[in-house]
């Protein structure tokens, strides 16, 4: 899912115009997210509970609205990623999400990709045209959906997945890891991962292999990398998912900087 955040003056108006333009010029469903202190309520049917922690309404033709609690922006985008090709967020940013700044707002953290002095000055057609060039928001679920859509899926009896995440410490005596930051050569890393996937897919009984490595800064417990294998049987699936992550780590040029409570260093500087 391609995502853009809009922050600053008239963020909602700019985000709305951007979402409209994307819907008019791109294929795929578009979602909008408005960030604020209040949310529209969900209609309550007569006799329904008014104290439930989550509340949802569903119509016979599949339309629905919902309300819940304890969900971050990334949690919400994760839940949208399988069903929408694009998402435009108004009113907040995240350190890994591409962000458009309107006016003199100084969001922190943010991955600023464009700025406009006023809402009227925002180049909506240009922003919409560039949305496919920003780093996508990819989840494990979107990759599983991708392999399940394979024409060979009916021959599959197994899907194996690997998720790498930020480890806080390797042993009780270690300093806590506060952040990992990943960088990659534009285009090169994706080409290498695609080549590895193609090579592994040539194995007998392996039908699809997809992988994705996130870039930017990630905190403790955040997901970093995914490998998903669609195979005929579990043996091929398990072997291939392990080989996939091992080859990704060995062959793909992705650079990692670790920030701990006591230090900050690129891992190759430590000989790791």
Beta strands, then each sheet from edge to edge (+ up, - down):
strand 1: 2-8
strand 2: 30-34
strand 3: 55-58
strand 4: 64-67
strand 5: 86-90
strand 6: 98-102
strand 7: 111-116
strand 8: 158-165
strand 9: 177-184
strand 10: 206-213
strand 11: 216-218
strand 12: 223-231
strand 13: 254-260
strand 14: 264-266
sheet 1: 2+ 5+ 1+ 6+ 7+
sheet 2: 3+ 4-
sheet 3: 8+ 12- 10+
sheet 4: 11+ 9- 13+ 14-
end
